[in-house]
Amino acid sequence: MTLAMKLNFSTGRLVQPPKPRLWVFCELYYPEEVSTGYHLTSIAEGLASDFDVHVITGPASRNFAPVEAMAEDFHSGAYIYRCAGTKWNKDSLPGRILNMLTRTAAMFWMGLKRIRRGDLILVVTNPPLLPFAVLLLKWLRGARFVLLIHDVYPEVLVASGLSGPKSLIVRLGKLANRLLYNQAAEVVSIGRDMSKLILPKVAEGCGRLRMIGNWAELEYVRPQEKRESRWLKELGLTDKFVVLYAGTLGRTHGLETLVEAAARLRGEPDIHFLVAGFGAKEEYIRNAIRTRQLTNISLHHFSRPRWQQGETLAACDVGLISFRPGMAGVSVPSRMYNLMAAARPIIGVTDADSELAEVVREEEIGWVVGPGDSVGLAEAILRARQNPGVLRAMGRRAVEAAGSKYTREKALGAYREVFRELAGLAPEGEAVEAGLKAA
């Protein structure tokens, strides 16, 4: 029991009151396994013990590919309402914009029909128009919402090179987001650098900004010996020093730095770059391998089921996470925590004040290189290769930190605290005691 029990005076029995209604708005949800879908599904299901959870989401997908699913469903404690919308290729900018518009409109309409005064809402910043649809629902239906920031807009447009810092869309976006942040009941960031970036947008002294990080998926990812990797055996890379980039090959990721470092290290035949994922820059990597004859890079287009992540992340000596300049605070890479759970050191090509850099330095689990610094990246890889004992010690520290600091239980406990406070419920752990005292 987590909600406070109350005494029914007509029967003399303790009863549990109805759970407060909580709506989760997100474009991606179960059965989607990519990062946003996985994390929002975990949060919604984790809150179902204390709340009557309903999810309004877009068309069902898995690894962004459409799949068949019921329009209304119930899964692991949460009611799911899947809305229609276009299904264009997300790596095409026009297609992505069209998807955002049609899906946001459909999700807004669903919420308008179902949400009532006093309901609570959790909304994530992907796609960027979705929180504004929820803001309208707040005004029209009298609900309150918590804004979960996965990417900071419009700053991510500047960092990805899609817009200039003084463009009209960026200036309007900053004004609109300041309004959005200050209409939220709570604002949740997923990194310390993100909190610093968005703090000026939140009303001074309101106390509504919280940081709740993502977590290591310890249910899927455990330390494995590299020599046991079936994937490396299939690729013939078991005896190589493998640098793994696994994840989205997106516009905000500094894959140019990886390519330049590989070019600098082509004279080191025992070093190999293994790139696994998909996204807007996949064709760039493929063309670079072909035109520059970079035989020390292997590109594999795939996204394995989430439960197979441990096997993927074990296929390396060191993990690489690379960003463009200016991404500090704009986005926090969740795969950092899974590399840690796999006991793999990390080379972060990232701004010095980013959450990634902070974690790598604090836990002493790798190296930090500035964005675009291919020389520094090549040197870090050489140092890693030359110091196997250092790598093993880093791996041990990484997995210890993942299991003690960056767990799903801690994150879900923090989300429950946020929503219990908003719903006026007793703090978790005191609810049962309060109900017994009332009896």
N, C-alpha and C positions, 0 to 999 in steps of 0.2 A: 504494500500500500504506500502511495506517495502523496495523495491528497489527504488533507485533514479529514478525519471521520467526524460525523455529526450524529447527535442523538435524535432519533425519531421518537417524540414523546408519546405518540399514539400507540406505538408498538413496543417501546422500550428498547429498541435495537439500534446499534450503531450502523449508519449508512454512509456510503460514499457519495458526495454531491456530484452533479454533472460536471464533466470536464469542460474547461473553457475551450472555445473553438479557435483553432489556429490554422491559417491558410498559408501555404508555401507557393510562391510564384517563381517558376524557373522554366526556361525553355527546354532544358535537358533534364530528364529524370529516368528512373528505372523503366526499361532495362538498359538504358544508356550507361556505359561504363567509363567514358572519358571523364576527366577530372571533375568538371562542374556537376555532371550528372551523378557521379559517384558520391561526391561530398554532400550535395543537397539531399540525395536519397538517404544517406546515413544520418544526416541531421534530422530530417523529417521523421524517420523511423525511431530515432533516439528520443524524440520529444513525445512520441505517441503514448508513453506510459503516464504522462501528466496532462496531455491535451487531446482534444478531439481533432485530429490532424486531417486536413484536406489539401490536396495538391492540385494546382492548376498549371498545366504544362503544355508543351507543343506536341507535334506528332511523334509517335514512338520511333526510336532509332537505337541502333547499337553500332558504336564506332562511326557515328554520323550516317550510317546506311539505314534507310527506312525498313522497319519491320512491322509485321502485323500485330496489333494489340487492340483490346477493347477500348471503346471511347470512354467508358466509365469502368473502374476496376477498384479492387481493394488488395493491398499488398503490405504485409508486415506492419499492420496497425494503421495504415494511412489510406484514405480514399483518394483515388486518382481520377482527374477529369482531363482527358487529352483533347486538345483543341486542334482544329484544322489549320492549315497554312501551307504556303508553297514550300517546295523541297529542292530548291536549286543548289548547285555545288557551292559550299561555303567558302571555297578558295577563290571563287569569282566574286569580286567586290560588288558588282551590280546584283548578282544572285543573293549575296549575303544581306544586302540592304532590303531587297524584296522579301526575303524570308523574315527579316526582323519586323518589317511593317505588317505583313499579313498575320504573323503569329501573335505579335503584340496586340493587334486589334481583336483577334479572336479570344485571347486570354482576358483582355479587358471586358469584353462582352460577357464572357462566362462569369467573371467576378461580379459584374454589375447585377446579374440575375440571382446570385447566390449569397453574397456577403451581406451581413446584417450589422447594425450598430453595435459597437462594443467588441466585435471580432478583432483578433490580432492577425497580423500578416507578416511573414518573412519574405523579402524579395531580394534577389541577387542582381548585380549590375550587368549581367549578360543575358540578353542583349541590352544595349544602353537605353533604349526607349521604355523598357518594361517598368523600371521604377517610377517613371512619370505616369504610366497608366495606373499604377497602384496609388500614386499621389492623388489622382482624380478620384479613385475609389474612396480614399480617405475623406475627401471633401464631400462626395456624393452620398456615402453610406455611413460615415461616422466611425470608420474603423481606425485602428492605429497600426503603424507598420514599423518594422525593424529593417534597416537597409544593410545588407551584407555586401561588402565591396570586394570583388575578386579582381577587377581592373578599374583603375581610376580614369574616368573620362572628364574632359576631353584630352587629358595629358597623354593617354596611350596613343591617340592619333598623331600627336607630335613625335613621340618616341619612335613610332613605327614608320615615320616618314610620309604618312598619308595626308598631313596638313601642316601648314606653317604655324609657328607659335603666336603670330599676330593675326591670323586669318579670322574672318568673320565667324565661321563656325566654331572656332575655339573660344573666341570672346563670348559669344552667345552661350556656348556650352558651360563656361565657367559661371556665368550669371545664373543659368538654369539649375546647375548642380548646387550652388550655394542655397537656393530656395529649397531644393529637394532635401539636402542634408538637414536643414533646420526645421523641416516639417516632420522628420522622422522621430519616432519615440526613442529609438536608439540607433546609433551607427556603429557597425562592427567592421573593423579592419582585420586583415590576416597577417600583418607584419608591423614591426615597430617603425620601419621606414615609411610604410603606408600611413600609419597614424600621424607621423610628423607632416606628411604631405597634405593630408586632408584636414588637419586640425584648424588651419585658418578658415576653412569653409564652414565650420561648425560654430554656432553662436557662442560667444565668449562666456565662460562660466556656466554653460548648461550641463556639463558633466555627463553628456550622453555618448561620448566616444569610448568604445571598448576595443581591445585587441584580443581576438581569439584565433590562434593560428590553426592551420591544418595539421595533419598528423601522419605518422608512419603507419602503414597498413600492415601491422604486425600479424594479422590473421593470414596474410598472403606471402609476406616477404620475410625470409629468415636467412641468416648467413649460410652460404654454400661455398665450397671450394671451387675455384676457377677450373681446376683440372677435371672436375666432374661435370662441367657444362657440356651437354649433348650438342647444343647449338654450335659452340666453338669447335667441337670435334667434326661436325658436319661441314663447317666452313674451312677447316684446316688451319685454325688460328690458335690452337691450344698452346703452342710454343712461342707465340708472339706476345709482346707487351701491348695489351689492348686498351685503347682509350675509347670509352663508350659514350656516345650521345644518343640517348633514348628519350623520345617524346615528340611533341609537336614541332614541326619544321616551319614555324610561323614568321610573320613579318617583324616581330619584335625580338627575334632570336639572332644572335650574332654569329651566324653560320659562316659568314665571310672570314671571320677570324680563324675558325676551324680549318677552312680550306687553305688559308695562307700559312698556317702553322704546319699543315700536312705537306705543303710544298717545300717549306724549309727543312722538314725532316725526311724528305724522300731519300736522303743518303743514309738513313738509319733503317736497314732492312728488317730489323726485329720489332719496330714500332708500327702499329696498325690502328687506324681510326675506323671504328664500327659505328655507323649511323643507322638508327632504326626508328622509323616513324613515318608521318605523312604531314603534308601541309603546303602552304603557298610557296615555300622555298625549296621544295623537293626537286623541281626541275632545275633550279640553279645548281644544286649539288650534283645532279646527274650530268649537267653540261660541263661543270668544272672538272669532274672526273675524266670526261671524254676529251675535252679540248686541251687540258693541261697534263693529260696522261698520268693522273695521280693513282697509281696502282696500290698505294697505301691507304686508300679509303674504300670501304665497302658500304653501299647504300641498300637498305632493305625496307621496302614499302610494306609496312604492316603495323597493326596494333593488336597485340595478343590479348586474350581475355585477361581480366584483371587478376584472376587467381594464378596466372602464369607469370606475373611480373617478377617474382623471385628468381625464376630461371633466366629471364632476360637480363636482370641486373647483376647476376652472378657471372655473366659472360664478359668480364673485364678485370683489369688490374686497378683502374681508376675511372671514375665517372666524370663526365664533362657537362657543365651547364653554362650556356653562353648567351649573353644578352647584348643588345645594341646599347650605345650610350644613352643616359637619361632615363633608364628604366627603374632606378631606385624609387621605391614607393609606389610605382605604377602597377606592378604585378609581383607576386611572390610565387616561386616555383614549388609546387607541391611535391615534385619528384625528388627534391632535395632530401625529404624525410625518408623516402623509400630507399634511396641510395645508402643512407645511414643505416637503415634496418638491415640492408644486405651486407653491412660491414665493409663498404667500399669508400675509400677516400674520395674527396671531391675537389676538382679544379673548377673554381667559379670565375668565369669571365664576366665581370660585373662591376658596377659602381662601388666604390669603397664603402659607402654608407648604406648599402642595400642590406635587407634582411639576410640574404644568402651570404654575403661577405661577413656579416656579424656572426652568424651561426658557425661558419667555417673557422673563423678566428677564435671564437669563444670556446668551442669544443676541441680545437686543435686537430682538425680532421682533414686538412688539405691546404690548398694554395688559392690565393686570390690574385687575379690578373685584371688589369684595366680593360674595358671594352675596346676592341680594335687592336689590342697589343698582341699581334701574332708572334713577335719575338719573345715577349714574356711568356706566352703560352707554350711555345716550343721549349723554352728553358725550364719551365715548371715540369713539363713532361719528362725531360731528360733527368731532372733531379729525382722525380718519382721513380723512374726506371732504375736509377743508380742506388736507391736506398730501400731495398725490400723490407728491411727491419722496421724502418720508419713507416712504411705503408701498412704493415701488419698492426703496429701500435695505433695508427690513425683509425684503422678499421675497427679495432676493439673499442676505442673511445666513441666512435660513431654509433655502434650498435647499442652501447650502454646508454648513451644520451637518448637514442630513439625510444628505448624501452622505459626510460624513467621520466623524460620531459615532454616528449612529443607523441602522446598516445590519444587514441580516439576517445577513451573514457574521460580524460581530462577536458578535451574540447567539448564533448557533449554535456558534461557537467556544467561548463561555463554557459552554454546555450540554454540549458534548463534554468540556470540562475537568472539569466536575462528575462526570459518569458514568465517565470514564476513571479518575479518582481512586478512586471507589467500587469499580470493578471491578479495581483494582490494575494497570491498564495504564500503560505509560510515557506521559509527557506527549506530546501531539500534536507531531509534528516530530522527536521522538527515537526513535519506534518503529522506523522503517526502519533507522536507524543502529545501534540496539541489536541488531536481527536480524543485520545484516552482521557486527558484532563477534563475535556468538555463532558465526558460521560460521568 
